[in-house]
Every structure is written in structure tokens, then in C-alpha cells.
Amino acid sequence: VSTLQAAIGQHPDSAVLYQQLVDTLVNLGAFRQAANWADSAWNRSGGKAASWLLLKADMLRQAKALDEAVVAYNDYLNAFPGNVDVVLNLASALAEKGDSAALRICTQIAANTPYPEDKAAAWYIAGLYHNVARQYLQAIPYFDKAIALQYSFTEAWLEKGYSLYDAGQTANAIAHFRQLATLQPRNADAWYWLAKSYEALPQKD
């Protein structure tokens, strides 16, 4: 990191060096620092290299700086509107911070997109919002919609299982995680949460 920072000091217009530094920081889990350097690269480009602004938003979200991530996503969309993936990332950041605006965005995307994967992602994020709000039973139908559209949507399977577990529906959680473990026998999370669900009964054996 120090070597790359020194190199950028000598070659401040090198996008390659900025990218190497950001990638290194990401590999270290230093998402806030990565966001700061992406912001520096964005400013250095004079607002022309939009990928830096988007990367900044993504890094802020990874750093759980959700308020700042929402601002950065909105800045990007104000400058470059119409990117559904970015809108979904914005909705996800809103959902993670418990902002009900996520539901409005997800409903609009699900109603208007012709692509099943985008529709599934929208329903998943809507379910995520309800899980964050601890409205577990309200979350489940959204995860069901996502899975129906994209049967291999692992995150939706897992989040539905978490909903069942946190709602106290332990037997249903066991059946759900067992189904996921059967479908994806190498999914460690499925086996872990199947065990957690048995433990909650309690059936520790």
C-alpha cells in the first residue's frame, strides 16, 4: 500500500496505479480507504471517469457507511441515469439501513424490467428490507418470489431460512435448510444453519 501511494504521488494521473491501490485495499478489507482513493481518482479525472464514482459507492456500502453510499449512488444516477444494476445497488443500501424507499424502488423495477434476474434481485432486496426491520414473516413471500424466478438464487434461499429461524418457525427452517443442503451439498452456510435450527429445538445430537 505504501509503495503504491508513493507511486501515485509521483504519477498522479495514472489510473492503473489508482486501480492497483484500490484492489489492494479491497483485498485487505479496507473498504473505507478504498472508497477514499476511488473518490480521489474520480476527482482527478475531472468527473469524466464514471467508474470511479460507482466504485466509491460500492466501497462505502461494503464499509457499511450506508448513508454515504446512498448519496454516492444517487450522485452517480444523477449523472448517469438508467443503469438498473446501480439502482438495485442503491435499493440494497437503502434496505440495509432500514429505509422503506427500498420497497418503492424494488416494486418499480419488478413491475418494469423484462429480465427475470433483475426482477428476482428486486424481490430479494424487498425481502432483505423486511428482515432488517425484523418483519420476518413479511419478508418470506418476497424471497419466495425471487426463488421462483431464479431457483439457484443462493442468497434468497439463505435469507428465507434466516426469516424462518428468526420468526421462531424452527421446524420450517429445518425443512428449508435441508432442502438447500440437498440442492447445494457444498453450501457450508446451509449445513451450518441446519445445525443451528436443530440446536434451537433443542436437538443437539
Helices and strands as residue ranges (DSSP letters): H 2-10, H 15-27, H 31-44, H 50-62, H 66-79, H 84-96, H 101-112, H 116-132, H 136-149, H 154-166, H 170-183, H 188-200
